[in-house]
Amino acid sequence: MPELDIYQRTDHRWAWRLRAGNGEIIATDGGQGYENEADCRRTATAVVTGLYAPKGLA
């Protein structure tokens, strides 16, 4: 089962990554980082749940 990791980087920005059941990273924030945890969590959840998927793919 995939697991969403929300974490604070060494530069104090927040980031996310999605890990597959085998531990492999299958999606990230692309190195962008977020100034606060809430924005990071909101965007990660939207991406993972398909909110930004093209029509017909979600």
N, C-alpha and C positions, 0 to 999 in steps of 0.2 A: 504494500500500500504506500503511495507517495506521501512524503512528509515535507511540509513547508517550514523552512528555517528562517526566522527573522533575527538578525544580529546586528550589533554595532561594530563597525570597522575601526581600525586603528586611527583613522582620521576623524573619528567621532560621528561620521555619517551612518545612517541606517541602510541596510541592504537585505535582500532576500534571495533565497535559492530553493528550488524544488528538487528533492531527492527521490529517486525511484526506490522501490522496495529492496533492491540490491545495493543501495547506498550511492549509486551513480547520480551525479548532478545532471538533471535533464532540462532545467530552465533557471535563469537568473535575472537580476535587474539590469544586466548588461554593463555593470560597473558604474552606473549612474549615481547611485546612492541618494538618500533622502535626508533632509535636515531633521525630521522628527519621526518617531516610531509609528505614529498613527497614519501618516501619509504613506509610509512604506508598507504597512500592513494592508491598508485600503487598496493600494495599487496591486500588490501581490495577489490579494484575494480576487480582485477583478480579473487579472490575467489568468490565474489558475482556474477560475470558474467559467471562463470563456466570454466574459463581457466584451472583450475587444476582438473576438473572433469575427472574421468576415461572415456576412450573411450566408446561411446555408451550411456552415461548418460547425456551429455551436450546437 
